[in-house]
Amino acid sequence: MTSRTTNNGYFINEDVLKNTGLSAEILKNAINELNDLIYSVDRALLEHGAERLSQVVELANLSSMLGNVFAAAIAKNSNGVMRRNGPHKYPDLLSNVADIPNIEVKVALETNKPKGHLVKAGRYLTCRYVLCDESGAPRFSKGNRGTIPRIWEIRCGVLQDHHFTVSNTDGDSGKTATVNKDGMDALAVVYIDIELMPYSERSRIRKKIIATHQKI
């Protein structure tokens, strides 16, 4: 069993977090708590002869679980500004302060865009993660992914109805409302870990992100 994972990312555009009840310190502590919980759960599973959490649940369910834990960790570290909403209720974080907005938390794997079941306008905190091997190196090739979740990007901002693409195909698992490109652009990157970024070194998207979000 490897030691607890640590993130080497950094915070930018922190002014976006003003008047949201969030801060870089709150998010940093929430990331650390998420990593610690994953470590503890994985250790317990491995000691009982099972596989890691990411190997015993489907990736869609893993993303949902990470979102719930991350939201709870944010509320815990918010100094009473935020509280966790009930399971399967919108939004994930409720404000205890009149001038602070409620916040919905969405989590997605790698370069996937966050999604929900319905279009819901409001303030969002989106988090994307990769799966790393035991050395902490990201492995995001399909069929050869790592097993330890680690956050590589967090965005924050307000989404409107037109920032979602709705799918309701017959025979599908149900309605889905995915944040579209315009929606992702409307969300400002507030945390990024370039070492974990799920793009190849030659990727134009990777180069653009690095050039746009240099450490301040």
Biotite code that builds the C-alpha atoms (Angstrom):
import biotite.structure as struc

atoms = struc.array([
    struc.Atom([0.000, 0.000, 0.000], chain_id="A", res_id=1, res_name="MET", atom_name="CA", element="C"),
    struc.Atom([1.463, 3.340, -1.020], chain_id="A", res_id=2, res_name="THR", atom_name="CA", element="C"),
    struc.Atom([1.486, 6.466, 1.115], chain_id="A", res_id=3, res_name="SER", atom_name="CA", element="C"),
    struc.Atom([-1.251, 9.094, 0.887], chain_id="A", res_id=4, res_name="ARG", atom_name="CA", element="C"),
    struc.Atom([-1.327, 10.960, -2.407], chain_id="A", res_id=5, res_name="THR", atom_name="CA", element="C"),
    struc.Atom([-0.691, 14.692, -2.473], chain_id="A", res_id=6, res_name="THR", atom_name="CA", element="C"),
    struc.Atom([-1.638, 17.196, -5.129], chain_id="A", res_id=7, res_name="ASN", atom_name="CA", element="C"),
    struc.Atom([0.949, 19.549, -6.630], chain_id="A", res_id=8, res_name="ASN", atom_name="CA", element="C"),
    struc.Atom([-1.461, 21.870, -8.372], chain_id="A", res_id=9, res_name="GLY", atom_name="CA", element="C"),
    struc.Atom([-1.946, 25.572, -7.760], chain_id="A", res_id=10, res_name="TYR", atom_name="CA", element="C"),
    struc.Atom([-4.774, 28.074, -7.487], chain_id="A", res_id=11, res_name="PHE", atom_name="CA", element="C"),
    struc.Atom([-5.391, 30.886, -9.963], chain_id="A", res_id=12, res_name="ILE", atom_name="CA", element="C"),
    struc.Atom([-8.188, 33.378, -10.634], chain_id="A", res_id=13, res_name="ASN", atom_name="CA", element="C"),
    struc.Atom([-8.950, 33.424, -6.917], chain_id="A", res_id=14, res_name="GLU", atom_name="CA", element="C"),
    struc.Atom([-11.019, 36.588, -7.359], chain_id="A", res_id=15, res_name="ASP", atom_name="CA", element="C"),
    struc.Atom([-13.665, 34.327, -8.940], chain_id="A", res_id=16, res_name="VAL", atom_name="CA", element="C"),
    struc.Atom([-14.181, 32.784, -5.509], chain_id="A", res_id=17, res_name="LEU", atom_name="CA", element="C"),
    struc.Atom([-15.000, 36.108, -3.845], chain_id="A", res_id=18, res_name="LYS", atom_name="CA", element="C"),
    struc.Atom([-18.536, 36.286, -2.454], chain_id="A", res_id=19, res_name="ASN", atom_name="CA", element="C"),
    struc.Atom([-19.037, 32.546, -3.028], chain_id="A", res_id=20, res_name="THR", atom_name="CA", element="C"),
    struc.Atom([-18.198, 31.373, 0.487], chain_id="A", res_id=21, res_name="GLY", atom_name="CA", element="C"),
    struc.Atom([-15.220, 29.518, -0.980], chain_id="A", res_id=22, res_name="LEU", atom_name="CA", element="C"),
    struc.Atom([-11.496, 30.206, -0.951], chain_id="A", res_id=23, res_name="SER", atom_name="CA", element="C"),
    struc.Atom([-8.308, 28.554, -2.123], chain_id="A", res_id=24, res_name="ALA", atom_name="CA", element="C"),
    struc.Atom([-7.654, 27.432, 1.450], chain_id="A", res_id=25, res_name="GLU", atom_name="CA", element="C"),
    struc.Atom([-11.081, 25.804, 1.776], chain_id="A", res_id=26, res_name="ILE", atom_name="CA", element="C"),
    struc.Atom([-10.700, 23.968, -1.528], chain_id="A", res_id=27, res_name="LEU", atom_name="CA", element="C"),
    struc.Atom([-7.133, 22.905, -0.712], chain_id="A", res_id=28, res_name="LYS", atom_name="CA", element="C"),
    struc.Atom([-8.273, 21.400, 2.597], chain_id="A", res_id=29, res_name="ASN", atom_name="CA", element="C"),
    struc.Atom([-11.183, 19.679, 0.852], chain_id="A", res_id=30, res_name="ALA", atom_name="CA", element="C"),
    struc.Atom([-8.832, 18.149, -1.740], chain_id="A", res_id=31, res_name="ILE", atom_name="CA", element="C"),
    struc.Atom([-6.582, 16.850, 1.046], chain_id="A", res_id=32, res_name="ASN", atom_name="CA", element="C"),
    struc.Atom([-9.549, 15.360, 2.905], chain_id="A", res_id=33, res_name="GLU", atom_name="CA", element="C"),
    struc.Atom([-10.759, 13.676, -0.266], chain_id="A", res_id=34, res_name="LEU", atom_name="CA", element="C"),
    struc.Atom([-7.311, 12.165, -0.825], chain_id="A", res_id=35, res_name="ASN", atom_name="CA", element="C"),
    struc.Atom([-7.130, 10.985, 2.790], chain_id="A", res_id=36, res_name="ASP", atom_name="CA", element="C"),
    struc.Atom([-10.538, 9.316, 2.588], chain_id="A", res_id=37, res_name="LEU", atom_name="CA", element="C"),
    struc.Atom([-9.652, 7.534, -0.652], chain_id="A", res_id=38, res_name="ILE", atom_name="CA", element="C"),
    struc.Atom([-6.444, 6.316, 0.956], chain_id="A", res_id=39, res_name="TYR", atom_name="CA", element="C"),
    struc.Atom([-8.306, 5.010, 4.030], chain_id="A", res_id=40, res_name="SER", atom_name="CA", element="C"),
    struc.Atom([-11.014, 3.260, 1.998], chain_id="A", res_id=41, res_name="VAL", atom_name="CA", element="C"),
    struc.Atom([-8.475, 1.684, -0.359], chain_id="A", res_id=42, res_name="ASP", atom_name="CA", element="C"),
    struc.Atom([-6.360, 0.483, 2.567], chain_id="A", res_id=43, res_name="ARG", atom_name="CA", element="C"),
    struc.Atom([-9.378, -1.157, 4.214], chain_id="A", res_id=44, res_name="ALA", atom_name="CA", element="C"),
    struc.Atom([-10.443, -2.816, 0.968], chain_id="A", res_id=45, res_name="LEU", atom_name="CA", element="C"),
    struc.Atom([-6.959, -4.136, 0.213], chain_id="A", res_id=46, res_name="LEU", atom_name="CA", element="C"),
    struc.Atom([-6.517, -5.457, 3.751], chain_id="A", res_id=47, res_name="GLU", atom_name="CA", element="C"),
    struc.Atom([-9.701, -7.486, 3.244], chain_id="A", res_id=48, res_name="HIS", atom_name="CA", element="C"),
    struc.Atom([-8.479, -8.924, -0.037], chain_id="A", res_id=49, res_name="GLY", atom_name="CA", element="C"),
    struc.Atom([-10.599, -6.707, -2.258], chain_id="A", res_id=50, res_name="ALA", atom_name="CA", element="C"),
    struc.Atom([-9.564, -4.261, -4.959], chain_id="A", res_id=51, res_name="GLU", atom_name="CA", element="C"),
    struc.Atom([-9.369, -0.504, -4.667], chain_id="A", res_id=52, res_name="ARG", atom_name="CA", element="C"),
    struc.Atom([-12.517, 1.631, -4.644], chain_id="A", res_id=53, res_name="LEU", atom_name="CA", element="C"),
    struc.Atom([-12.046, 2.689, -8.272], chain_id="A", res_id=54, res_name="SER", atom_name="CA", element="C"),
    struc.Atom([-11.945, -0.992, -9.251], chain_id="A", res_id=55, res_name="GLN", atom_name="CA", element="C"),
    struc.Atom([-15.080, -2.119, -7.418], chain_id="A", res_id=56, res_name="VAL", atom_name="CA", element="C"),
    struc.Atom([-17.484, 0.585, -8.606], chain_id="A", res_id=57, res_name="VAL", atom_name="CA", element="C"),
    struc.Atom([-18.327, 1.815, -12.092], chain_id="A", res_id=58, res_name="GLU", atom_name="CA", element="C"),
    struc.Atom([-16.588, 5.028, -13.124], chain_id="A", res_id=59, res_name="LEU", atom_name="CA", element="C"),
    struc.Atom([-19.884, 6.932, -13.317], chain_id="A", res_id=60, res_name="ALA", atom_name="CA", element="C"),
    struc.Atom([-20.659, 5.902, -9.752], chain_id="A", res_id=61, res_name="ASN", atom_name="CA", element="C"),
    struc.Atom([-17.113, 6.751, -8.672], chain_id="A", res_id=62, res_name="LEU", atom_name="CA", element="C"),
    struc.Atom([-17.499, 10.279, -10.040], chain_id="A", res_id=63, res_name="SER", atom_name="CA", element="C"),
    struc.Atom([-20.762, 10.670, -8.144], chain_id="A", res_id=64, res_name="SER", atom_name="CA", element="C"),
    struc.Atom([-19.207, 9.386, -4.921], chain_id="A", res_id=65, res_name="MET", atom_name="CA", element="C"),
    struc.Atom([-16.221, 11.711, -5.255], chain_id="A", res_id=66, res_name="LEU", atom_name="CA", element="C"),
    struc.Atom([-18.594, 14.617, -5.801], chain_id="A", res_id=67, res_name="GLY", atom_name="CA", element="C"),
    struc.Atom([-20.549, 13.818, -2.644], chain_id="A", res_id=68, res_name="ASN", atom_name="CA", element="C"),
    struc.Atom([-17.407, 13.472, -0.532], chain_id="A", res_id=69, res_name="VAL", atom_name="CA", element="C"),
    struc.Atom([-15.818, 16.592, -2.008], chain_id="A", res_id=70, res_name="PHE", atom_name="CA", element="C"),
    struc.Atom([-18.949, 18.653, -1.329], chain_id="A", res_id=71, res_name="ALA", atom_name="CA", element="C"),
    struc.Atom([-19.081, 17.375, 2.254], chain_id="A", res_id=72, res_name="ALA", atom_name="CA", element="C"),
    struc.Atom([-15.410, 18.248, 2.742], chain_id="A", res_id=73, res_name="ALA", atom_name="CA", element="C"),
    struc.Atom([-15.988, 21.749, 1.400], chain_id="A", res_id=74, res_name="ILE", atom_name="CA", element="C"),
    struc.Atom([-18.882, 22.269, 3.813], chain_id="A", res_id=75, res_name="ALA", atom_name="CA", element="C"),
    struc.Atom([-16.793, 20.980, 6.713], chain_id="A", res_id=76, res_name="LYS", atom_name="CA", element="C"),
    struc.Atom([-13.962, 23.406, 5.938], chain_id="A", res_id=77, res_name="ASN", atom_name="CA", element="C"),
    struc.Atom([-16.159, 26.434, 5.138], chain_id="A", res_id=78, res_name="SER", atom_name="CA", element="C"),
    struc.Atom([-16.224, 27.755, 8.717], chain_id="A", res_id=79, res_name="ASN", atom_name="CA", element="C"),
    struc.Atom([-19.987, 27.382, 8.862], chain_id="A", res_id=80, res_name="GLY", atom_name="CA", element="C"),
    struc.Atom([-20.713, 29.280, 5.655], chain_id="A", res_id=81, res_name="VAL", atom_name="CA", element="C"),
    struc.Atom([-21.884, 26.175, 3.777], chain_id="A", res_id=82, res_name="MET", atom_name="CA", element="C"),
    struc.Atom([-23.780, 23.043, 4.727], chain_id="A", res_id=83, res_name="ARG", atom_name="CA", element="C"),
    struc.Atom([-24.269, 19.835, 2.773], chain_id="A", res_id=84, res_name="ARG", atom_name="CA", element="C"),
    struc.Atom([-27.692, 19.345, 1.220], chain_id="A", res_id=85, res_name="ASN", atom_name="CA", element="C"),
    struc.Atom([-29.490, 16.007, 1.464], chain_id="A", res_id=86, res_name="GLY", atom_name="CA", element="C"),
    struc.Atom([-28.690, 13.078, -0.868], chain_id="A", res_id=87, res_name="PRO", atom_name="CA", element="C"),
    struc.Atom([-29.881, 13.529, -4.462], chain_id="A", res_id=88, res_name="HIS", atom_name="CA", element="C"),
    struc.Atom([-31.000, 17.091, -3.775], chain_id="A", res_id=89, res_name="LYS", atom_name="CA", element="C"),
    struc.Atom([-30.123, 20.230, -5.723], chain_id="A", res_id=90, res_name="TYR", atom_name="CA", element="C"),
    struc.Atom([-27.914, 22.097, -5.059], chain_id="A", res_id=91, res_name="PRO", atom_name="CA", element="C"),
    struc.Atom([-25.187, 20.159, -3.245], chain_id="A", res_id=92, res_name="ASP", atom_name="CA", element="C"),
    struc.Atom([-24.088, 23.033, -0.999], chain_id="A", res_id=93, res_name="LEU", atom_name="CA", element="C"),
    struc.Atom([-26.537, 25.307, 0.789], chain_id="A", res_id=94, res_name="LEU", atom_name="CA", element="C"),
    struc.Atom([-25.455, 28.688, 2.078], chain_id="A", res_id=95, res_name="SER", atom_name="CA", element="C"),
    struc.Atom([-25.939, 29.716, 5.698], chain_id="A", res_id=96, res_name="ASN", atom_name="CA", element="C"),
    struc.Atom([-25.240, 33.364, 4.801], chain_id="A", res_id=97, res_name="VAL", atom_name="CA", element="C"),
    struc.Atom([-27.794, 35.570, 3.040], chain_id="A", res_id=98, res_name="ALA", atom_name="CA", element="C"),
    struc.Atom([-25.395, 37.100, 0.495], chain_id="A", res_id=99, res_name="ASP", atom_name="CA", element="C"),
    struc.Atom([-23.619, 33.832, -0.349], chain_id="A", res_id=100, res_name="ILE", atom_name="CA", element="C"),
    struc.Atom([-25.095, 31.699, -3.183], chain_id="A", res_id=101, res_name="PRO", atom_name="CA", element="C"),
    struc.Atom([-25.864, 28.009, -3.073], chain_id="A", res_id=102, res_name="ASN", atom_name="CA", element="C"),
    struc.Atom([-23.478, 25.876, -5.128], chain_id="A", res_id=103, res_name="ILE", atom_name="CA", element="C"),
    struc.Atom([-23.881, 22.718, -7.195], chain_id="A", res_id=104, res_name="GLU", atom_name="CA", element="C"),
    struc.Atom([-20.839, 20.421, -7.343], chain_id="A", res_id=105, res_name="VAL", atom_name="CA", element="C"),
    struc.Atom([-20.205, 18.266, -10.412], chain_id="A", res_id=106, res_name="LYS", atom_name="CA", element="C"),
    struc.Atom([-17.357, 15.804, -10.981], chain_id="A", res_id=107, res_name="VAL", atom_name="CA", element="C"),
    struc.Atom([-16.168, 14.246, -14.245], chain_id="A", res_id=108, res_name="ALA", atom_name="CA", element="C"),
    struc.Atom([-13.376, 11.916, -15.314], chain_id="A", res_id=109, res_name="LEU", atom_name="CA", element="C"),
    struc.Atom([-10.391, 13.168, -17.310], chain_id="A", res_id=110, res_name="GLU", atom_name="CA", element="C"),
    struc.Atom([-11.517, 15.479, -20.145], chain_id="A", res_id=111, res_name="THR", atom_name="CA", element="C"),
    struc.Atom([-15.209, 14.603, -19.864], chain_id="A", res_id=112, res_name="ASN", atom_name="CA", element="C"),
    struc.Atom([-17.679, 17.424, -19.387], chain_id="A", res_id=113, res_name="LYS", atom_name="CA", element="C"),
    struc.Atom([-19.721, 17.315, -16.160], chain_id="A", res_id=114, res_name="PRO", atom_name="CA", element="C"),
    struc.Atom([-23.342, 16.301, -16.518], chain_id="A", res_id=115, res_name="LYS", atom_name="CA", element="C"),
    struc.Atom([-26.570, 15.815, -14.604], chain_id="A", res_id=116, res_name="GLY", atom_name="CA", element="C"),
    struc.Atom([-30.077, 14.584, -15.315], chain_id="A", res_id=117, res_name="HIS", atom_name="CA", element="C"),
    struc.Atom([-31.725, 17.975, -15.801], chain_id="A", res_id=118, res_name="LEU", atom_name="CA", element="C"),
    struc.Atom([-30.803, 21.484, -16.885], chain_id="A", res_id=119, res_name="VAL", atom_name="CA", element="C"),
    struc.Atom([-30.343, 23.516, -13.724], chain_id="A", res_id=120, res_name="LYS", atom_name="CA", element="C"),
    struc.Atom([-29.018, 27.054, -13.955], chain_id="A", res_id=121, res_name="ALA", atom_name="CA", element="C"),
    struc.Atom([-26.999, 28.378, -11.038], chain_id="A", res_id=122, res_name="GLY", atom_name="CA", element="C"),
    struc.Atom([-23.534, 28.637, -9.532], chain_id="A", res_id=123, res_name="ARG", atom_name="CA", element="C"),
    struc.Atom([-21.356, 25.588, -10.136], chain_id="A", res_id=124, res_name="TYR", atom_name="CA", element="C"),
    struc.Atom([-18.102, 24.160, -8.906], chain_id="A", res_id=125, res_name="LEU", atom_name="CA", element="C"),
    struc.Atom([-16.854, 21.536, -11.359], chain_id="A", res_id=126, res_name="THR", atom_name="CA", element="C"),
    struc.Atom([-14.045, 19.133, -10.631], chain_id="A", res_id=127, res_name="CYS", atom_name="CA", element="C"),
    struc.Atom([-12.250, 16.815, -13.047], chain_id="A", res_id=128, res_name="ARG", atom_name="CA", element="C"),
    struc.Atom([-9.933, 14.000, -12.011], chain_id="A", res_id=129, res_name="TYR", atom_name="CA", element="C"),
    struc.Atom([-7.633, 11.336, -13.401], chain_id="A", res_id=130, res_name="VAL", atom_name="CA", element="C"),
    struc.Atom([-6.710, 7.877, -12.167], chain_id="A", res_id=131, res_name="LEU", atom_name="CA", element="C"),
    struc.Atom([-3.070, 7.446, -11.154], chain_id="A", res_id=132, res_name="CYS", atom_name="CA", element="C"),
    struc.Atom([-0.856, 4.449, -10.515], chain_id="A", res_id=133, res_name="ASP", atom_name="CA", element="C"),
    struc.Atom([0.761, 3.791, -7.137], chain_id="A", res_id=134, res_name="GLU", atom_name="CA", element="C"),
    struc.Atom([3.686, 6.085, -7.958], chain_id="A", res_id=135, res_name="SER", atom_name="CA", element="C"),
    struc.Atom([1.270, 8.978, -8.456], chain_id="A", res_id=136, res_name="GLY", atom_name="CA", element="C"),
    struc.Atom([1.690, 9.094, -12.241], chain_id="A", res_id=137, res_name="ALA", atom_name="CA", element="C"),
    struc.Atom([-1.545, 9.621, -14.210], chain_id="A", res_id=138, res_name="PRO", atom_name="CA", element="C"),
    struc.Atom([-2.671, 6.792, -16.462], chain_id="A", res_id=139, res_name="ARG", atom_name="CA", element="C"),
    struc.Atom([-5.650, 7.735, -18.571], chain_id="A", res_id=140, res_name="PHE", atom_name="CA", element="C"),
    struc.Atom([-5.506, 5.436, -21.575], chain_id="A", res_id=141, res_name="SER", atom_name="CA", element="C"),
    struc.Atom([-8.740, 3.497, -21.889], chain_id="A", res_id=142, res_name="LYS", atom_name="CA", element="C"),
    struc.Atom([-8.210, -0.051, -20.728], chain_id="A", res_id=143, res_name="GLY", atom_name="CA", element="C"),
    struc.Atom([-5.027, 0.933, -18.906], chain_id="A", res_id=144, res_name="ASN", atom_name="CA", element="C"),
    struc.Atom([-6.155, 3.532, -16.408], chain_id="A", res_id=145, res_name="ARG", atom_name="CA", element="C"),
    struc.Atom([-4.692, 3.905, -12.939], chain_id="A", res_id=146, res_name="GLY", atom_name="CA", element="C"),
    struc.Atom([-6.605, 3.147, -9.752], chain_id="A", res_id=147, res_name="THR", atom_name="CA", element="C"),
    struc.Atom([-6.099, 6.188, -7.498], chain_id="A", res_id=148, res_name="ILE", atom_name="CA", element="C"),
    struc.Atom([-8.302, 9.255, -8.177], chain_id="A", res_id=149, res_name="PRO", atom_name="CA", element="C"),
    struc.Atom([-6.644, 12.667, -8.078], chain_id="A", res_id=150, res_name="ARG", atom_name="CA", element="C"),
    struc.Atom([-8.049, 16.048, -9.038], chain_id="A", res_id=151, res_name="ILE", atom_name="CA", element="C"),
    struc.Atom([-6.424, 17.863, -11.947], chain_id="A", res_id=152, res_name="TRP", atom_name="CA", element="C"),
    struc.Atom([-8.853, 20.761, -12.446], chain_id="A", res_id=153, res_name="GLU", atom_name="CA", element="C"),
    struc.Atom([-11.480, 22.785, -10.590], chain_id="A", res_id=154, res_name="ILE", atom_name="CA", element="C"),
    struc.Atom([-13.660, 25.449, -12.200], chain_id="A", res_id=155, res_name="ARG", atom_name="CA", element="C"),
    struc.Atom([-16.192, 27.865, -10.744], chain_id="A", res_id=156, res_name="CYS", atom_name="CA", element="C"),
    struc.Atom([-18.857, 30.098, -12.233], chain_id="A", res_id=157, res_name="GLY", atom_name="CA", element="C"),
    struc.Atom([-22.510, 30.580, -13.127], chain_id="A", res_id=158, res_name="VAL", atom_name="CA", element="C"),
    struc.Atom([-24.227, 28.414, -15.741], chain_id="A", res_id=159, res_name="LEU", atom_name="CA", element="C"),
    struc.Atom([-27.412, 29.315, -17.615], chain_id="A", res_id=160, res_name="GLN", atom_name="CA", element="C"),
    struc.Atom([-29.840, 27.022, -19.413], chain_id="A", res_id=161, res_name="ASP", atom_name="CA", element="C"),
    struc.Atom([-28.067, 27.469, -22.762], chain_id="A", res_id=162, res_name="HIS", atom_name="CA", element="C"),
    struc.Atom([-24.827, 26.153, -21.240], chain_id="A", res_id=163, res_name="HIS", atom_name="CA", element="C"),
    struc.Atom([-26.234, 22.608, -21.267], chain_id="A", res_id=164, res_name="PHE", atom_name="CA", element="C"),
    struc.Atom([-26.786, 20.077, -24.048], chain_id="A", res_id=165, res_name="THR", atom_name="CA", element="C"),
    struc.Atom([-29.756, 17.811, -23.381], chain_id="A", res_id=166, res_name="VAL", atom_name="CA", element="C"),
    struc.Atom([-29.979, 14.192, -24.513], chain_id="A", res_id=167, res_name="SER", atom_name="CA", element="C"),
    struc.Atom([-33.156, 12.166, -24.257], chain_id="A", res_id=168, res_name="ASN", atom_name="CA", element="C"),
    struc.Atom([-32.618, 9.296, -26.680], chain_id="A", res_id=169, res_name="THR", atom_name="CA", element="C"),
    struc.Atom([-35.160, 6.461, -26.669], chain_id="A", res_id=170, res_name="ASP", atom_name="CA", element="C"),
    struc.Atom([-33.718, 3.428, -24.953], chain_id="A", res_id=171, res_name="GLY", atom_name="CA", element="C"),
    struc.Atom([-31.104, 5.547, -23.195], chain_id="A", res_id=172, res_name="ASP", atom_name="CA", element="C"),
    struc.Atom([-30.659, 5.410, -19.427], chain_id="A", res_id=173, res_name="SER", atom_name="CA", element="C"),
    struc.Atom([-32.628, 8.641, -19.137], chain_id="A", res_id=174, res_name="GLY", atom_name="CA", element="C"),
    struc.Atom([-32.271, 12.347, -19.659], chain_id="A", res_id=175, res_name="LYS", atom_name="CA", element="C"),
    struc.Atom([-28.815, 13.836, -19.391], chain_id="A", res_id=176, res_name="THR", atom_name="CA", element="C"),
    struc.Atom([-27.846, 17.494, -19.341], chain_id="A", res_id=177, res_name="ALA", atom_name="CA", element="C"),
    struc.Atom([-24.159, 17.871, -20.163], chain_id="A", res_id=178, res_name="THR", atom_name="CA", element="C"),
    struc.Atom([-22.256, 21.120, -19.751], chain_id="A", res_id=179, res_name="VAL", atom_name="CA", element="C"),
    struc.Atom([-21.352, 22.165, -23.301], chain_id="A", res_id=180, res_name="ASN", atom_name="CA", element="C"),
    struc.Atom([-18.262, 23.982, -24.600], chain_id="A", res_id=181, res_name="LYS", atom_name="CA", element="C"),
    struc.Atom([-19.763, 27.411, -23.982], chain_id="A", res_id=182, res_name="ASP", atom_name="CA", element="C"),
    struc.Atom([-20.615, 26.293, -20.474], chain_id="A", res_id=183, res_name="GLY", atom_name="CA", element="C"),
    struc.Atom([-17.069, 25.123, -19.782], chain_id="A", res_id=184, res_name="MET", atom_name="CA", element="C"),
    struc.Atom([-15.754, 28.430, -21.107], chain_id="A", res_id=185, res_name="ASP", atom_name="CA", element="C"),
    struc.Atom([-18.124, 30.264, -18.746], chain_id="A", res_id=186, res_name="ALA", atom_name="CA", element="C"),
    struc.Atom([-16.510, 28.495, -15.794], chain_id="A", res_id=187, res_name="LEU", atom_name="CA", element="C"),
    struc.Atom([-13.183, 29.967, -14.711], chain_id="A", res_id=188, res_name="ALA", atom_name="CA", element="C"),
    struc.Atom([-10.347, 27.604, -13.829], chain_id="A", res_id=189, res_name="VAL", atom_name="CA", element="C"),
    struc.Atom([-9.448, 28.181, -10.179], chain_id="A", res_id=190, res_name="VAL", atom_name="CA", element="C"),
    struc.Atom([-7.224, 25.127, -9.626], chain_id="A", res_id=191, res_name="TYR", atom_name="CA", element="C"),
    struc.Atom([-5.021, 23.201, -12.023], chain_id="A", res_id=192, res_name="ILE", atom_name="CA", element="C"),
    struc.Atom([-2.421, 20.447, -11.738], chain_id="A", res_id=193, res_name="ASP", atom_name="CA", element="C"),
    struc.Atom([-0.513, 20.417, -15.014], chain_id="A", res_id=194, res_name="ILE", atom_name="CA", element="C"),
    struc.Atom([1.386, 17.242, -14.061], chain_id="A", res_id=195, res_name="GLU", atom_name="CA", element="C"),
    struc.Atom([-1.908, 15.338, -14.013], chain_id="A", res_id=196, res_name="LEU", atom_name="CA", element="C"),
    struc.Atom([-3.469, 16.936, -17.073], chain_id="A", res_id=197, res_name="MET", atom_name="CA", element="C"),
    struc.Atom([-5.023, 14.200, -19.273], chain_id="A", res_id=198, res_name="PRO", atom_name="CA", element="C"),
    struc.Atom([-3.661, 15.493, -22.557], chain_id="A", res_id=199, res_name="TYR", atom_name="CA", element="C"),
    struc.Atom([-0.554, 14.404, -24.425], chain_id="A", res_id=200, res_name="SER", atom_name="CA", element="C"),
    struc.Atom([2.517, 16.636, -24.513], chain_id="A", res_id=201, res_name="GLU", atom_name="CA", element="C"),
    struc.Atom([1.771, 17.464, -28.157], chain_id="A", res_id=202, res_name="ARG", atom_name="CA", element="C"),
    struc.Atom([-1.873, 18.271, -27.586], chain_id="A", res_id=203, res_name="SER", atom_name="CA", element="C"),
    struc.Atom([-2.893, 21.745, -28.724], chain_id="A", res_id=204, res_name="ARG", atom_name="CA", element="C"),
    struc.Atom([-5.479, 21.804, -25.946], chain_id="A", res_id=205, res_name="ILE", atom_name="CA", element="C"),
    struc.Atom([-2.779, 21.112, -23.362], chain_id="A", res_id=206, res_name="ARG", atom_name="CA", element="C"),
    struc.Atom([-0.553, 23.869, -24.749], chain_id="A", res_id=207, res_name="LYS", atom_name="CA", element="C"),
    struc.Atom([-3.456, 26.317, -24.771], chain_id="A", res_id=208, res_name="LYS", atom_name="CA", element="C"),
    struc.Atom([-4.419, 25.521, -21.170], chain_id="A", res_id=209, res_name="ILE", atom_name="CA", element="C"),
    struc.Atom([-0.828, 25.912, -19.958], chain_id="A", res_id=210, res_name="ILE", atom_name="CA", element="C"),
    struc.Atom([-0.392, 29.187, -21.842], chain_id="A", res_id=211, res_name="ALA", atom_name="CA", element="C"),
    struc.Atom([-3.701, 30.544, -20.550], chain_id="A", res_id=212, res_name="THR", atom_name="CA", element="C"),
    struc.Atom([-3.339, 29.395, -16.957], chain_id="A", res_id=213, res_name="HIS", atom_name="CA", element="C"),
    struc.Atom([0.257, 30.014, -16.012], chain_id="A", res_id=214, res_name="GLN", atom_name="CA", element="C"),
    struc.Atom([0.962, 30.080, -12.288], chain_id="A", res_id=215, res_name="LYS", atom_name="CA", element="C"),
    struc.Atom([0.711, 33.558, -10.830], chain_id="A", res_id=216, res_name="ILE", atom_name="CA", element="C"),
])
